[in-house]
Amino acid sequence: MVFLLEGEDMRTAMTLMLLLALLTSVGAQEIVVTLVTHDSFAIGEDVLAEFTENTGIQVEILQSGDAGEMLNKAILSRGNPLGDVLFGVDNSFLSRALEYDIFLPYESPLLEHVPPEFQLDEQFRVTPIDYGDVCLNYDVAWFDERELPLPQSLADLTEPQYRGLLVVENPATSSPGLAFMLATIGVFGTEGEMTWLDFWSQLVENEVRVVSGWEVAYWGEFSHSGGEYPLVVSYASSPPAEVFFMEETPEEAPTGAIVADQTCFRQIEFAGVLDGSEQVEAAQRLIDFMLDTRFQEDIPLQMFVFPVNQQAELPDVFLEYAEVAEVPAAVSPEDIDAMRETWIQAWTETVLRGG
Amino acid sequence: MTRLARPLLLLPLLFLALFYVWPLLSILVLGLAPDGTLALEQLRQLFSPWHLNVLAFTIVQALLSTAITIALALPAAWVCVRWSFPGRSMLLSLSTLAFVLPTVVVAAAFSALIGSRGLVNDLLRQMLALDGAPLRLEGTLAIILIAHVFYNFAVALRIITGYWANRSTMHEDAARVLGAQGWRLWWEVRLPLLRPALLAAAALIFIFTFTSFGVIVILGELRFSTLEVEIYLQAVNLFNLPVAAGLSIVQITLMFVLMLVYSRLRQRLPMALVAAQAPRPQGWRQWLAVSAAGGFMLILLAAPLLALVIRSLSGAEGLTGAWYAALSQDVRGSVLFVPPVQAVGNSLFFALCTTAIALVLGLLAASLMQRGNRRWLDPLFMLPLATSAVTLGFGFIVALDEPPLDLRASPLLIPIAHSLVALPFVVRSILPALDSISPSLRESASVLGATPWQVWRQIDLPLVSRGLLVAAIFAFTISMGEFGASLFIARPANATIPVVIYRLLGQPGTMNMGQAMAMSVILLLTCGLGFAVIERVQRAGNGAF
């Protein structure tokens, strides 16, 4: 038994050395770019294969935790990055990424197909790739049965008829939770007669339910998944995803998104070439490719967000079941970064720990 | 052996220095002094009333969880040791299965069972003719404690039974003859005899619940916060590294002091070991005791798991295997898609590597401690368990960034991180058994001409083999469940079962939920199978000695 264990230990050591040797020898023959991204990233295998075929560049994907973790790791490895391209920084983390200066500027020619409202960095250190709206989702059958009208504004949610119907995520631990909190800040503001915190106090009185993350809210509490709450904070693209992941295509989507003005918050995801990359040119090709229609048209059904390239065509299920918020609530990336801690603490005091 | 032994025994220390101490120091230094000078301004936030509050809650919930778990596991362990009855080893395996599930999945199982619309509430509502749910446990201390008991029951049960089963009944028989009965037998004979195992289990459970994260966030809904949660929020959400580093130091120091105290408290209790053959229960009293303990364990451990199995098999139109079938279909042609067989393969591969590394290093570490220096070494090896996972994860990024040790994006880092967490369990499982080997046994062997190597192989190893079995099962389970820092490691395309579960749960659509439940059941089955194989290997190995 001892011999066996020692043998295995030896083998482990040998594998270790072999792998190290392999790691250092790769790269001599072909160009490999590493795409560092978050855990929610997905893209079609054939799409990436096409890129390699056209350019001779191999793409390796490295998933590096949720969006916040991924960015912090990129900052910690500044100058000696884990890869060449980083994808998945959103507007709530954008100013942190820019402040630590982890990206090399690159202006892709394909940006001409991207509306200016998505291009948040004038120095082109980051390139917008996709966007998605965090909106209230509702259980269609539940509202039909009771003939209850849908809320049309955030303020409506404090009405007695919506008492005990809404489940939201904690902004401290959840990205859609943070987005929804930002929407309330964008709508009600931090000063005046009814501030965003007053709104939240009223929501608490109206028995809002708060859970840690999207999974618990959507899978555990949303009435469509068997929970008690017919209103949930999710994405505008969740209804088409519901349809896409059903065993049979239904006549009507079982859930819907409320996209009325000033009820949603828009998340834009960016990519950038990491400072310290030894494959800058290949990394820039990858950024171009991510903006190109082939990649952009694959985004909706892979990650359930919308492409920023206006030439990209949406899949049928999106055309039929997805809506986009025309006037989302807005808070600037600079304010978000400066105030994030203060806001989350104030929210926690008001909502979870009773003011 | 002696000539060979010294450098070999230092191997676990080298491992710890390279993959724990160095990354940890790197990130702490960077955190406390990002620009070369101490970030005093931010460090002042450490002493806010809120952080004191968090500290108090962390300690109180850990103490309560530990006490309740031990109190509940002790009678169950007694029944399992005292009698052999049908289903005994199944109950033991079952208890360990709970240990492997990701918190998201446990939360889903709990809410199906005791959530406001869960099974229990439905029953109560019908029986009492109520409108609302009588049990509202979400976001309470109660559900945190229940989940901690659910997770840690196996730790207590395994360690106590592993230690107890080999004990001779000499003392107990003597006490009986002298007239000790009932609670006096427990209080004056059994508990003192079990002290090493009880302390070992309590120490592990206390550390485990002290650093609780998923349970607090998901089931406690962040109405309470532990130091571990606070470190995560500071490090990931706010990127406030000075405060995160400060809190990490507080946590590690507290745990280290606690372990030092624990080391002093523990006495060596050399006593005779026998391979006891437990009898069948006789008479209705004994059967009642067995059924009560078995029934309790079934309710605590099997009910949530059963709820999971049921959910994985139920579709819109009743029973279905559709979720399992869908697992191997790549509807989106995604480049990151991992079929279930491959995920099982990846998980098993990492788990086997971890078990091998942790057992070898753990045995060496335990032997090192046997030769003295235990007062410092023992707490030292516990520390990885007491260190915030995100801190260590960030430490790997900062420290392991130069060839030949640029392991930041290497799959090798996964079994290494798992082994760090598994080591304390391995050491804890082996040490009590090693300690109880009477020195005279070794001395007699030496006098009769055995070489040190032969002594170790013929005496130490067979006597600790039951401890080794427990150790192997813990190491395997810890790896299968992706504990600790490994979740913060960047991953190339080798997703394990828990990673696939997280991916599935991250997207809407009934199919994804069903598949996540199916994948969780596969995780349970794979672990169950793993336990069976490990137990068989141990039995075969035992027979050979």
Interface residues (C-beta under 8 A of the other chain):
Chain A: M1 V2 L5 E6 E8 D9 T12 L16 L19 L20 L23 T24 T34 V36 D39 S40 F41 A42 I43 G44 E45 D46 V47 L48 E60 I61 L62 Q63 S64 G65 D66 G68 E69 N72 K73 I75 L76 S77 N80 L82 G83 R96 N170 A172 T173 V210 V211 S212 G213 W214 E215 V216 Y218 W219 G220 S225 G226 G227 E228 S234 Y235 S238 A241 E242 F244 F245 M246 E247 L301 Q302 F304 R340 E341 I344 T348 L352 R353
Chain B: L30 V104 A107 A108 S111 G115 S116 R117 V217 I218 E221 L222 R223 L233 A235 V236 N237 L238 F239 N240 G315 A316 A322 R332 G333 S334 V335 L336 F337 C353 A356 I357 L359 V360 L363 V390 G393 F394 I397 V398 D401 P403 P404 D406 R408 A409 S410 L412 R457 L461 L487 F488 A490 R491 P492 A493 Y502 R503 L505 G506 Q507 P508 G509 T510 M511 N512 M513 G541 A544
